[in-house]
Amino acid sequence: MDAERVRKALDTLTTPQQEAIRLAYYGGYTHQEVAQLLDIPVGTAKTRIRDGMIRLRDRLGVA
């Protein structure tokens, strides 16, 4: 998948979703670590990551 296409899709996410996904996937942090870094509950971190990934999948047309 083209990196530029992924970056453009990331830009369509909400800022909280972008932050959480960048930390988890580009930074390699666990859900627990993402929650600590963003000072949010673990469940919120998981939700932001999951919802962001769903939106990315839809934008990129991945099944």
C-alpha positions as CSV (number, residue, x, y, z in Angstrom):
1,M,0.0,0.0,0.0
2,D,1.3,3.4,-0.9
3,A,2.6,5.4,2.1
4,E,1.3,8.7,0.8
5,R,-2.2,7.2,0.5
6,V,-2.0,6.0,4.1
7,R,-0.8,9.4,5.3
8,K,-3.7,11.1,3.5
9,A,-6.2,8.7,5.1
10,L,-4.7,9.3,8.5
11,D,-5.3,13.0,8.0
12,T,-9.0,12.4,7.8
13,L,-9.2,11.0,11.3
14,T,-9.9,13.0,14.4
15,T,-6.9,14.4,16.2
16,P,-7.4,12.0,19.2
17,Q,-7.6,9.0,16.8
18,Q,-4.5,10.1,14.9
19,E,-2.5,10.5,18.2
20,A,-3.5,7.1,19.5
21,I,-2.8,5.3,16.2
22,R,0.5,7.0,15.7
23,L,1.7,6.0,19.2
24,A,0.4,2.5,18.9
25,Y,1.5,1.6,15.3
26,Y,4.3,4.0,14.5
27,G,5.6,4.3,18.1
28,G,5.1,0.7,19.0
29,Y,3.4,1.4,22.3
30,T,0.9,-0.9,23.9
31,H,-2.7,0.2,24.6
32,Q,-1.7,0.7,28.3
33,E,1.2,2.9,27.3
34,V,-0.8,4.9,24.9
35,A,-3.4,5.5,27.6
36,Q,-0.6,6.6,30.0
37,L,1.0,8.9,27.4
38,L,-2.3,10.6,26.6
39,D,-3.5,10.6,30.2
40,I,-6.7,8.8,29.3
41,P,-8.4,5.5,30.4
42,V,-7.2,2.3,28.7
43,G,-10.7,1.7,27.3
44,T,-10.7,5.1,25.7
45,A,-7.3,4.5,24.1
46,K,-8.5,1.1,22.7
47,T,-11.7,2.8,21.4
48,R,-9.8,5.5,19.6
49,I,-7.4,3.0,18.0
50,R,-10.2,0.7,17.0
51,D,-12.5,3.4,15.6
52,G,-9.6,5.0,13.8
53,M,-8.5,1.7,12.3
54,I,-12.1,1.1,11.1
55,R,-12.2,4.5,9.4
56,L,-8.8,3.9,7.8
57,R,-9.9,0.5,6.5
58,D,-13.0,2.1,5.0
59,R,-11.0,5.0,3.4
60,L,-8.4,2.7,2.0
61,G,-10.9,0.1,0.7
62,V,-9.3,-2.8,2.6
63,A,-11.6,-5.7,3.2
